[in-house]
Amino acid sequence: MAEDKPASDPVTRSMLDNFKWFIEKFSLPLVLAFMAWYLPYQAKQDSERAIAAANERSREENKLRLYSDLLNKREDADSAVRRDVFNKLMDRYMAQGPADVDQKLVQLELLALNFHDALNVSPLFWQLDRQITEAPPGERETQRQQPSWTRCGGCRNPDSRWPPP
């Protein structure tokens, strides 16, 4: 049998007393030293995470701002092109004399096809129809013989015919 020393043995008791004394004297300073290192370290980690999250939000906001700026510029460019086309077509339509019925019809078609959502060109087609009706009979027949796609005045219904009967 192995020799077992009872807890009341003076050597074992001395070791336990030394251990207790060590714990009593050094546990508080060790814990305080650990906390003095750990708390600033954890605060730094939290701060770095917060900064990284803020940077990521900033990057996402910049991407969103850039995307919206590009969309706005695209819409502005599209609006400028449409405005220029509209102005050029209207200037040419208004500048021509009464004999330019074919060109007026083409310009009205372009207006109707490109600006159907913002412009009702029916009065202009009716006015053009009155000009054709007032034209001499031989000229009137050639002006009324347009391709079928121009007969409806750019409308979406292919069964409708322009000029009206």
KAHU-V888633 format. One record per backbone hydrogen bond with DSSP energy under -0.5 kcal/mol. NH is the residue of the N-H (numbers start at 1). CO is the residue of the C=O. If there is no record, write none. Layout:
# KAHU-V888633
NH | CO
NH | CO
This chain:
# KAHU-V888633
4 | 2
6 | 4
9 | 6
13 | 9
14 | 10
15 | 11
16 | 12
17 | 13
18 | 14
19 | 15
20 | 16
21 | 17
22 | 18
23 | 19
24 | 20
25 | 21
26 | 22
27 | 23
30 | 26
31 | 27
32 | 28
33 | 29
34 | 30
35 | 31
36 | 32
37 | 33
38 | 34
39 | 35
41 | 37
42 | 38
43 | 39
44 | 40
45 | 41
46 | 42
47 | 43
48 | 44
49 | 45
50 | 46
51 | 47
52 | 48
53 | 49
54 | 50
55 | 51
56 | 52
57 | 53
58 | 54
59 | 55
60 | 56
61 | 57
62 | 58
63 | 59
64 | 60
65 | 61
66 | 62
67 | 63
68 | 64
69 | 65
70 | 66
71 | 67
72 | 68
73 | 69
74 | 70
75 | 71
76 | 72
77 | 73
78 | 74
79 | 75
80 | 76
81 | 77
82 | 78
83 | 79
84 | 80
85 | 81
86 | 82
87 | 83
88 | 84
89 | 85
90 | 86
91 | 87
92 | 88
93 | 89
94 | 90
95 | 91
96 | 92
100 | 97
101 | 99
104 | 100
105 | 101
106 | 102
107 | 103
108 | 104
109 | 105
110 | 106
111 | 107
112 | 108
113 | 109
114 | 110
115 | 111
118 | 115
119 | 115
121 | 119
125 | 121
126 | 122
127 | 123
128 | 124
129 | 125
130 | 126
131 | 127
132 | 128
133 | 129
134 | 130
135 | 131
135 | 132
140 | 136
141 | 137
142 | 138
143 | 139
144 | 140
145 | 141
146 | 144
150 | 147
151 | 147
151 | 148
152 | 148
153 | 150
154 | 149
155 | 152
158 | 156
160 | 157
